[in-house]
Amino acid sequence: MTLRARERPAAGDPEGALVLLHGRGADEHDLFPLLDALDPERRLHGYTPRAPLSLPPGGAHWYQVPRVGYPDPDTFAEGYAALTAWFDALPFEADRIVLGGFSQGAVMSYALGLGSGRPRPRTLFALSGFIPTVEGWQLEVDTPFPPIAIAHGEYDPIIPVEFGRAARATLEAAGADVVYRESPIEHWIDPQVIPFLRALVAPVHSE
């Protein structure tokens, strides 16, 4: 399955790529404006792929949600396979790609960037998500981690902040360098985290 994706070309020869994964029920247009917010000089080629599954109540989905933190194994496997095939076909090595997402997209960023046997991205960030517990996938803890940023709303009613805190604890215990931010918001992206995310994207520019 080939994923549909919006692309925002770099201003010149791209120094790498920036891939943003949307949340449940959204689509490839949802995070597209963040490409310019995070990479205002357009040094990276930007991509916002659309999740492959069409599920109730509408929009695009990466997997079904029987229980927060525990994706449905069958639909997760389908979404994960489509995403990895698309990602691995990009014309950039993984270590030149900044990878991030919101909500389900954060979950898939963890899965794609930190799964067993997967190449590490240059940088990874997860906004209001969790490290999945699901049959057929496991966190790879034996290889070096990329820089990781986690941001979560303190009052998130959809994916409670405890999931963000648990992800930080798990990754730090495995030896990852994690920057963590909580905001007094619910389930959305706090505009105040954009500057610190932009700083994480910036190191790619100097390489």
Accessible surface in RSA format (square Angstrom, percent):
REM  Atomic radii and reference values for relative SASA: ProtOr
REM  Chains: A
REM  Algorithm: Lee & Richards
REM  Probe-radius: 1.40
REM  Slices: 20
REM RES _ NUM      All-atoms   Total-Side   Main-Chain    Non-polar    All polar
REM                ABS   REL    ABS   REL    ABS   REL    ABS   REL    ABS   REL
RES MET A   1   139.93  72.5  71.88  47.6  68.05 162.0  82.87  70.5  57.07  75.6
RES THR A   2   127.16  90.4  98.71 100.1  28.45  67.8  64.51  86.6  62.66  94.7
RES LEU A   3    11.20   6.2   1.72   1.2   9.48  23.8   3.70   2.6   7.50  20.2
RES ARG A   4   151.90  63.8 139.46  71.1  12.44  29.6  55.31  75.6  96.59  58.5
RES ALA A   5    30.27  27.8   5.20   8.0  25.06  57.0   5.36   7.5  24.91  66.0
RES ARG A   6    87.96  36.9  83.36  42.5   4.60  11.0  19.10  26.1  68.86  41.7
RES GLU A   7    95.16  54.6  72.41  54.8  22.75  54.2  16.09  31.1  79.07  64.6
RES ARG A   8     6.74   2.8   6.10   3.1   0.64   1.5   6.74   9.2   0.00   0.0
RES PRO A   9    81.30  59.3  80.07  73.0   1.22   4.5  80.07  66.1   1.22   7.6
RES ALA A  10    16.35  15.0   0.78   1.2  15.56  35.4   0.78   1.1  15.56  41.2
RES ALA A  11    83.47  76.7  40.69  62.8  42.78  97.3  50.10  70.5  33.37  88.4
RES GLY A  12    52.36  64.6   0.00   N/A  52.36  64.6  38.72 106.3  13.63  30.5
RES ASP A  13   138.37  96.9 117.68 117.1  20.69  48.9  34.02  80.1 104.35 104.1
RES PRO A  14    48.16  35.1  37.87  34.5  10.29  37.4  37.87  31.3  10.29  64.0
RES GLU A  15    54.66  31.4  42.60  32.2  12.06  28.7  23.95  46.3  30.72  25.1
RES GLY A  16     0.00   0.0   0.00   N/A   0.00   0.0   0.00   0.0   0.00   0.0
RES ALA A  17     0.00   0.0   0.00   0.0   0.00   0.0   0.00   0.0   0.00   0.0
RES LEU A  18     0.00   0.0   0.00   0.0   0.00   0.0   0.00   0.0   0.00   0.0
RES VAL A  19     0.00   0.0   0.00   0.0   0.00   0.0   0.00   0.0   0.00   0.0
RES LEU A  20     1.38   0.8   0.73   0.5   0.65   1.6   0.73   0.5   0.65   1.8
RES LEU A  21     0.00   0.0   0.00   0.0   0.00   0.0   0.00   0.0   0.00   0.0
RES HIS A  22     2.59   1.4   2.32   1.6   0.26   0.7   2.32   2.4   0.26   0.3
RES GLY A  23     3.94   4.9   0.00   N/A   3.94   4.9   3.86  10.6   0.08   0.2
RES ARG A  24   126.23  53.0 101.03  51.5  25.20  60.0  19.40  26.5 106.84  64.7
RES GLY A  25    33.20  40.9   0.00   N/A  33.20  40.9  10.60  29.1  22.59  50.6
RES ALA A  26    25.34  23.3  14.62  22.6  10.72  24.4  25.07  35.3   0.27   0.7
RES ASP A  27    42.10  29.5  41.68  41.5   0.42   1.0   2.52   5.9  39.58  39.5
RES GLU A  28     7.16   4.1   6.48   4.9   0.67   1.6   0.69   1.3   6.46   5.3
RES HIS A  29    95.47  52.2  87.76  61.0   7.71  19.7  63.66  65.6  31.81  37.0
RES ASP A  30    74.30  52.0  50.64  50.4  23.66  55.9  10.84  25.5  63.47  63.3
RES LEU A  31    10.67   5.9   9.84   7.0   0.83   2.1  10.29   7.2   0.38   1.0
RES PHE A  32    39.01  19.5  37.25  23.1   1.75   4.6  37.25  22.6   1.75   5.0
RES PRO A  33    94.04  68.5  79.03  72.0  15.00  54.5  88.10  72.7   5.94  36.9
RES LEU A  34    24.20  13.5  23.93  17.1   0.27   0.7  24.14  17.0   0.06   0.2
RES LEU A  35     0.36   0.2   0.36   0.3   0.00   0.0   0.36   0.3   0.00   0.0
RES ASP A  36    58.54  41.0  55.56  55.3   2.98   7.0  26.69  62.8  31.85  31.8
RES ALA A  37    33.52  30.8  22.48  34.7  11.04  25.1  32.81  46.2   0.71   1.9
RES LEU A  38     0.00   0.0   0.00   0.0   0.00   0.0   0.00   0.0   0.00   0.0
RES ASP A  39     0.00   0.0   0.00   0.0   0.00   0.0   0.00   0.0   0.00   0.0
RES PRO A  40    78.85  57.5  52.53  47.9  26.32  95.7  54.54  45.0  24.31 151.1
RES GLU A  41   100.23  57.5  81.80  61.9  18.43  43.9  42.37  82.0  57.86  47.2
RES ARG A  42    89.18  37.4  88.76  45.2   0.42   1.0  19.21  26.3  69.98  42.4
RES ARG A  43    92.88  39.0  87.57  44.6   5.31  12.6  17.65  24.1  75.23  45.6
RES LEU A  44     0.00   0.0   0.00   0.0   0.00   0.0   0.00   0.0   0.00   0.0
RES HIS A  45    30.76  16.8  30.76  21.4   0.00   0.0  21.54  22.2   9.22  10.7
RES GLY A  46     0.00   0.0   0.00   N/A   0.00   0.0   0.00   0.0   0.00   0.0
RES TYR A  47    11.39   5.3  11.39   6.5   0.00   0.0   6.27   4.7   5.12   6.3
RES THR A  48     2.52   1.8   2.52   2.6   0.00   0.0   2.52   3.4   0.00   0.0
RES PRO A  49     0.36   0.3   0.00   0.0   0.36   1.3   0.00   0.0   0.36   2.2
RES ARG A  50    62.51  26.2  61.38  31.3   1.13   2.7   7.03   9.6  55.47  33.6
RES ALA A  51     3.60   3.3   0.00   0.0   3.60   8.2   0.00   0.0   3.60   9.5
RES PRO A  52    30.58  22.3   0.00   0.0  30.58 111.1   8.59   7.1  21.98 136.6
RES LEU A  53    15.67   8.7  13.46   9.6   2.21   5.6  15.22  10.7   0.46   1.2
RES SER A  54   100.45  84.9  72.22  96.4  28.23  65.0  41.60  88.6  58.84  82.4
RES LEU A  55    32.83  18.3  27.17  19.4   5.66  14.2  30.60  21.5   2.22   6.0
RES PRO A  56   112.52  82.0  98.33  89.6  14.19  51.6 103.77  85.7   8.76  54.4
RES PRO A  57   120.58  87.9  80.78  73.6  39.79 144.7  89.89  74.2  30.69 190.7
RES GLY A  58    34.99  43.1   0.00   N/A  34.99  43.1  32.73  89.8   2.26   5.1
RES GLY A  59    35.62  43.9   0.00   N/A  35.62  43.9  17.01  46.7  18.61  41.7
RES ALA A  60     1.41   1.3   1.34   2.1   0.07   0.2   1.41   2.0   0.00   0.0
RES HIS A  61     1.98   1.1   1.98   1.4   0.00   0.0   0.41   0.4   1.56   1.8
RES TRP A  62     0.00   0.0   0.00   0.0   0.00   0.0   0.00   0.0   0.00   0.0
RES TYR A  63     3.43   1.6   3.36   1.9   0.08   0.2   0.77   0.6   2.66   3.3
RES GLN A  64    78.83  44.1  76.02  55.6   2.81   6.7  16.15  34.4  62.68  47.5
RES VAL A  65    58.60  38.6  28.25  25.6  30.34  73.1  29.24  25.4  29.36  79.6
RES PRO A  66    97.25  70.9  53.16  48.5  44.09 160.3  65.27  53.9  31.97 198.7
RES ARG A  67   153.68  64.5 145.56  74.2   8.12  19.3  56.09  76.7  97.59  59.1
RES VAL A  68    48.00  31.6  41.03  37.1   6.97  16.8  41.42  36.0   6.58  17.9
RES GLY A  69     3.30   4.1   0.00   N/A   3.30   4.1   1.83   5.0   1.47   3.3
RES TYR A  70    85.60  40.0  84.57  48.1   1.03   2.7  44.09  33.1  41.51  51.2
RES PRO A  71     5.25   3.8   0.01   0.0   5.23  19.0   0.52   0.4   4.72  29.4
RES ASP A  72    30.44  21.3  30.35  30.2   0.09   0.2   1.67   3.9  28.77  28.7
RES PRO A  73    56.82  41.4  54.57  49.7   2.26   8.2  54.76  45.2   2.06  12.8
RES ASP A  74   116.27  81.4 106.74 106.2   9.54  22.6  30.02  70.6  86.26  86.0
RES THR A  75    21.04  15.0  20.86  21.1   0.18   0.4  21.04  28.3   0.00   0.0
RES PHE A  76     4.16   2.1   4.16   2.6   0.00   0.0   4.16   2.5   0.00   0.0
RES ALA A  77    56.88  52.3  49.66  76.6   7.23  16.4  53.47  75.3   3.42   9.0
RES GLU A  78    80.29  46.1  70.45  53.3   9.84  23.4  31.84  61.6  48.44  39.6
RES GLY A  79     0.00   0.0   0.00   N/A   0.00   0.0   0.00   0.0   0.00   0.0
RES TYR A  80    38.79  18.1  38.79  22.1   0.00   0.0  34.84  26.2   3.96   4.9
RES ALA A  81    58.20  53.5  50.19  77.4   8.02  18.2  54.62  76.9   3.58   9.5
RES ALA A  82     5.79   5.3   1.53   2.4   4.25   9.7   5.22   7.3   0.57   1.5
RES LEU A  83     0.00   0.0   0.00   0.0   0.00   0.0   0.00   0.0   0.00   0.0
RES THR A  84    19.83  14.1  19.80  20.1   0.04   0.1   6.58   8.8  13.25  20.0
RES ALA A  85    58.48  53.8  42.79  66.0  15.69  35.7  52.18  73.5   6.30  16.7
RES TRP A  86    28.07  11.3  21.03  10.2   7.04  16.5  15.76   8.4  12.31  20.0
RES PHE A  87     8.34   4.2   6.21   3.8   2.13   5.5   6.21   3.8   2.13   6.1
RES ASP A  88    84.73  59.4  51.64  51.4  33.09  78.3  33.59  79.0  51.14  51.0
RES ALA A  89    83.14  76.4  48.63  75.0  34.51  78.5  59.02  83.1  24.12  63.9
RES LEU A  90    20.37  11.3   8.47   6.1  11.89  29.9   9.28   6.5  11.08  29.8
RES PRO A  91   103.89  75.7  69.77  63.6  34.12 124.0  85.22  70.4  18.67 116.0
RES PHE A  92    26.06  13.0  10.58   6.6  15.48  40.3  15.41   9.3  10.64  30.5
RES GLU A  93   127.09  73.0 123.73  93.6   3.36   8.0  43.48  84.1  83.61  68.3
RES ALA A  94    13.88  12.8   7.14  11.0   6.74  15.3   7.50  10.6   6.38  16.9
RES ASP A  95    91.43  64.0  85.85  85.5   5.58  13.2  33.45  78.7  57.97  57.8
RES ARG A  96    90.67  38.1  89.35  45.5   1.32   3.1  37.38  51.1  53.29  32.3
RES ILE A  97     0.67   0.4   0.67   0.5   0.00   0.0   0.67   0.5   0.00   0.0
RES VAL A  98     0.00   0.0   0.00   0.0   0.00   0.0   0.00   0.0   0.00   0.0
RES LEU A  99     0.22   0.1   0.22   0.2   0.00   0.0   0.22   0.2   0.00   0.0
RES GLY A 100     0.00   0.0   0.00   N/A   0.00   0.0   0.00   0.0   0.00   0.0
RES GLY A 101     0.88   1.1   0.00   N/A   0.88   1.1   0.88   2.4   0.00   0.0
RES PHE A 102    25.88  13.0  25.88  16.0   0.00   0.0  25.88  15.7   0.00   0.0
RES SER A 103     7.97   6.7   7.97  10.6   0.00   0.0   1.18   2.5   6.79   9.5
RES GLN A 104     4.60   2.6   4.60   3.4   0.00   0.0   4.60   9.8   0.00   0.0
RES GLY A 105     0.00   0.0   0.00   N/A   0.00   0.0   0.00   0.0   0.00   0.0
RES ALA A 106     0.00   0.0   0.00   0.0   0.00   0.0   0.00   0.0   0.00   0.0
RES VAL A 107     0.00   0.0   0.00   0.0   0.00   0.0   0.00   0.0   0.00   0.0
RES MET A 108     0.00   0.0   0.00   0.0   0.00   0.0   0.00   0.0   0.00   0.0
RES SER A 109     0.00   0.0   0.00   0.0   0.00   0.0   0.00   0.0   0.00   0.0
RES TYR A 110     1.38   0.6   1.38   0.8   0.00   0.0   0.05   0.0   1.33   1.6
RES ALA A 111     0.00   0.0   0.00   0.0   0.00   0.0   0.00   0.0   0.00   0.0
RES LEU A 112     1.06   0.6   0.32   0.2   0.74   1.9   0.32   0.2   0.74   2.0
RES GLY A 113     1.56   1.9   0.00   N/A   1.56   1.9   1.56   4.3   0.00   0.0
RES LEU A 114     0.00   0.0   0.00   0.0   0.00   0.0   0.00   0.0   0.00   0.0
RES GLY A 115     0.02   0.0   0.00   N/A   0.02   0.0   0.02   0.1   0.00   0.0
RES SER A 116    58.17  49.2  36.96  49.3  21.22  48.9  11.07  23.6  47.10  66.0
RES GLY A 117    74.85  92.3   0.00   N/A  74.85  92.3  43.72 120.0  31.14  69.7
RES ARG A 118    38.35  16.1  25.28  12.9  13.07  31.1  10.81  14.8  27.54  16.7
RES PRO A 119    64.55  47.0  51.15  46.6  13.41  48.7  62.75  51.8   1.80  11.2
RES ARG A 120    38.71  16.3  30.67  15.6   8.04  19.1  30.44  41.6   8.27   5.0
RES PRO A 121     4.84   3.5   0.91   0.8   3.92  14.3   0.91   0.8   3.92  24.4
RES ARG A 122    47.11  19.8  42.77  21.8   4.34  10.3  16.10  22.0  31.01  18.8
RES THR A 123     0.95   0.7   0.95   1.0   0.00   0.0   0.09   0.1   0.86   1.3
RES LEU A 124     0.00   0.0   0.00   0.0   0.00   0.0   0.00   0.0   0.00   0.0
RES PHE A 125     0.98   0.5   0.98   0.6   0.00   0.0   0.98   0.6   0.00   0.0
RES ALA A 126     0.52   0.5   0.44   0.7   0.09   0.2   0.44   0.6   0.09   0.2
RES LEU A 127     4.55   2.5   4.55   3.3   0.00   0.0   4.55   3.2   0.00   0.0
RES SER A 128     2.62   2.2   2.62   3.5   0.01   0.0   0.00   0.0   2.62   3.7
RES GLY A 129     3.18   3.9   0.00   N/A   3.18   3.9   0.35   1.0   2.83   6.3
RES PHE A 130     7.16   3.6   7.16   4.4   0.00   0.0   7.16   4.3   0.00   0.0
RES ILE A 131    30.99  17.6  18.74  14.0  12.25  29.5  18.74  13.5  12.25  33.2
RES PRO A 132     6.39   4.7   0.00   0.0   6.39  23.2   0.00   0.0   6.39  39.7
RES THR A 133    79.69  56.7  73.31  74.3   6.38  15.2  50.00  67.2  29.69  44.9
RES VAL A 134    15.19  10.0   0.00   0.0  15.19  36.6   7.49   6.5   7.70  20.9
RES GLU A 135   144.29  82.8 120.39  91.1  23.90  56.9  53.33 103.2  90.95  74.3
RES GLY A 136    81.85 100.9   0.00   N/A  81.85 100.9  41.54 114.0  40.31  90.3
RES TRP A 137    27.15  10.9   7.61   3.7  19.54  45.9  13.04   7.0  14.11  22.9
RES GLN A 138   120.39  67.3 115.73  84.6   4.66  11.1  34.11  72.6  86.28  65.4
RES LEU A 139    29.31  16.3  16.21  11.6  13.10  32.9  16.21  11.4  13.10  35.2
RES GLU A 140    32.36  18.6  31.16  23.6   1.19   2.8   6.25  12.1  26.10  21.3
RES VAL A 141    71.00  46.7  57.88  52.4  13.12  31.6  57.88  50.3  13.12  35.6
RES ASP A 142   124.71  87.4  89.14  88.7  35.57  84.1  32.28  76.0  92.43  92.2
RES THR A 143    62.90  44.7  56.27  57.0   6.63  15.8  57.51  77.2   5.39   8.1
RES PRO A 144   118.00  86.0 104.35  95.1  13.65  49.6 115.49  95.4   2.50  15.6
RES PHE A 145    35.52  17.8   6.39   4.0  29.14  75.8   7.46   4.5  28.06  80.3
RES PRO A 146     9.40   6.8   1.30   1.2   8.10  29.4   8.48   7.0   0.91   5.7
RES PRO A 147    51.17  37.3  49.64  45.2   1.54   5.6  50.47  41.7   0.70   4.4
RES ILE A 148     0.86   0.5   0.00   0.0   0.86   2.1   0.00   0.0   0.86   2.3
RES ALA A 149     0.19   0.2   0.17   0.3   0.02   0.1   0.19   0.3   0.00   0.0
RES ILE A 150     2.19   1.2   2.13   1.6   0.06   0.1   2.19   1.6   0.00   0.0
RES ALA A 151     6.76   6.2   6.10   9.4   0.66   1.5   6.38   9.0   0.38   1.0
RES HIS A 152     4.67   2.6   0.08   0.1   4.59  11.7   2.82   2.9   1.84   2.1
RES GLY A 153     0.33   0.4   0.00   N/A   0.33   0.4   0.00   0.0   0.33   0.7
RES GLU A 154    72.68  41.7  61.71  46.7  10.97  26.1   6.19  12.0  66.49  54.3
RES TYR A 155   130.26  60.8 115.39  65.7  14.87  38.7  88.02  66.1  42.24  52.1
RES ASP A 156     8.35   5.8   0.00   0.0   8.35  19.7   0.00   0.0   8.35   8.3
RES PRO A 157    88.16  64.3  53.07  48.4  35.09 127.5  62.77  51.8  25.39 157.8
RES ILE A 158    96.98  55.2  90.12  67.1   6.86  16.5  92.52  66.6   4.46  12.1
RES ILE A 159     9.31   5.3   9.31   6.9   0.00   0.0   9.31   6.7   0.00   0.0
RES PRO A 160    50.21  36.6  49.88  45.5   0.34   1.2  50.21  41.5   0.00   0.0
RES VAL A 161     8.80   5.8   7.76   7.0   1.04   2.5   7.76   6.7   1.04   2.8
RES GLU A 162   103.42  59.4  99.14  75.0   4.28  10.2  59.41 114.9  44.01  35.9
RES PHE A 163    56.83  28.4  54.37  33.7   2.46   6.4  55.28  33.5   1.55   4.4
RES GLY A 164     0.57   0.7   0.00   N/A   0.57   0.7   0.57   1.6   0.00   0.0
RES ARG A 165    89.31  37.5  87.00  44.3   2.31   5.5  31.82  43.5  57.49  34.8
RES ALA A 166    56.07  51.6  46.72  72.1   9.35  21.3  55.28  77.9   0.79   2.1
RES ALA A 167     3.12   2.9   0.35   0.5   2.76   6.3   2.45   3.4   0.67   1.8
RES ARG A 168    80.14  33.6  80.14  40.9   0.00   0.0   5.77   7.9  74.37  45.1
RES ALA A 169    59.40  54.6  50.61  78.1   8.79  20.0  55.87  78.7   3.53   9.4
RES THR A 170    62.51  44.5  53.56  54.3   8.95  21.3  33.65  45.2  28.86  43.6
RES LEU A 171     0.00   0.0   0.00   0.0   0.00   0.0   0.00   0.0   0.00   0.0
RES GLU A 172    86.19  49.5  69.63  52.7  16.56  39.4  23.68  45.8  62.51  51.0
RES ALA A 173    94.29  86.7  49.35  76.2  44.94 102.2  62.37  87.8  31.92  84.6
RES ALA A 174    33.38  30.7   4.17   6.4  29.21  66.4  16.44  23.1  16.94  44.9
RES GLY A 175    64.69  79.8   0.00   N/A  64.69  79.8  33.51  92.0  31.18  69.8
RES ALA A 176    10.61   9.8   0.00   0.0  10.61  24.1   0.67   0.9   9.94  26.3
RES ASP A 177   106.71  74.7  97.19  96.7   9.52  22.5  37.24  87.7  69.47  69.3
RES VAL A 178    19.50  12.8   0.00   0.0  19.50  47.0   0.00   0.0  19.50  52.9
RES VAL A 179    49.41  32.5  46.01  41.7   3.39   8.2  49.41  42.9   0.00   0.0
RES TYR A 180    29.91  14.0  13.92   7.9  15.99  41.6  13.92  10.5  15.99  19.7
RES ARG A 181   109.65  46.0 107.56  54.8   2.09   5.0  35.03  47.9  74.62  45.2
RES GLU A 182    64.35  36.9  32.54  24.6  31.81  75.7  16.85  32.6  47.50  38.8
RES SER A 183     8.01   6.8   7.08   9.4   0.94   2.2   1.95   4.2   6.06   8.5
RES PRO A 184   102.29  74.5  83.56  76.2  18.73  68.1  83.56  69.0  18.73 116.4
RES ILE A 185    26.23  14.9  22.35  16.6   3.89   9.4  26.23  18.9   0.00   0.0
RES GLU A 186    81.49  46.8  81.49  61.6   0.00   0.0  10.35  20.0  71.14  58.1
RES HIS A 187    38.36  21.0  23.25  16.2  15.11  38.7  20.98  21.6  17.38  20.2
RES TRP A 188   129.97  52.2 126.95  61.4   3.01   7.1 117.33  62.6  12.64  20.5
RES ILE A 189    38.36  21.8  23.32  17.4  15.05  36.3  26.19  18.9  12.17  33.0
RES ASP A 190    16.77  11.7  14.65  14.6   2.11   5.0   1.61   3.8  15.15  15.1
RES PRO A 191    99.82  72.8  90.54  82.5   9.29  33.8  93.33  77.1   6.50  40.4
RES GLN A 192   152.51  85.3 130.34  95.3  22.17  52.8  40.03  85.2 112.48  85.3
RES VAL A 193     7.71   5.1   6.89   6.2   0.82   2.0   7.71   6.7   0.00   0.0
RES ILE A 194    18.69  10.6  18.69  13.9   0.00   0.0  18.69  13.5   0.00   0.0
RES PRO A 195    74.36  54.2  66.98  61.1   7.38  26.8  67.62  55.8   6.74  41.9
RES PHE A 196    32.30  16.2  26.82  16.6   5.48  14.3  30.87  18.7   1.43   4.1
RES LEU A 197     0.11   0.1   0.11   0.1   0.00   0.0   0.11   0.1   0.00   0.0
RES ARG A 198    87.56  36.8  87.39  44.5   0.17   0.4  29.89  40.8  57.67  35.0
RES ALA A 199    62.44  57.4  49.01  75.6  13.43  30.6  54.90  77.3   7.54  20.0
RES LEU A 200    25.81  14.4  25.00  17.9   0.82   2.0  25.24  17.7   0.57   1.5
RES VAL A 201     0.00   0.0   0.00   0.0   0.00   0.0   0.00   0.0   0.00   0.0
RES ALA A 202    41.69  38.3  38.40  59.3   3.29   7.5  38.54  54.3   3.14   8.3
RES PRO A 203    53.74  39.2  46.29  42.2   7.46  27.1  53.19  43.9   0.55   3.4
RES VAL A 204     2.95   1.9   2.53   2.3   0.42   1.0   2.53   2.2   0.42   1.2
RES HIS A 205    27.14  14.8  19.62  13.6   7.52  19.2  12.13  12.5  15.01  17.5
RES SER A 206   101.48  85.7  61.14  81.6  40.34  92.9  53.67 114.3  47.80  67.0
RES GLU A 207   134.45  77.2  76.21  57.7  58.24 138.7  73.50 142.2  60.94  49.8
END  Absolute sums over single chains surface
CHAIN  1 A     8969.7       6898.6       2071.1       4945.7       4023.9
END  Absolute sums over all chains
TOTAL          8969.7       6898.6       2071.1       4945.7       4023.9
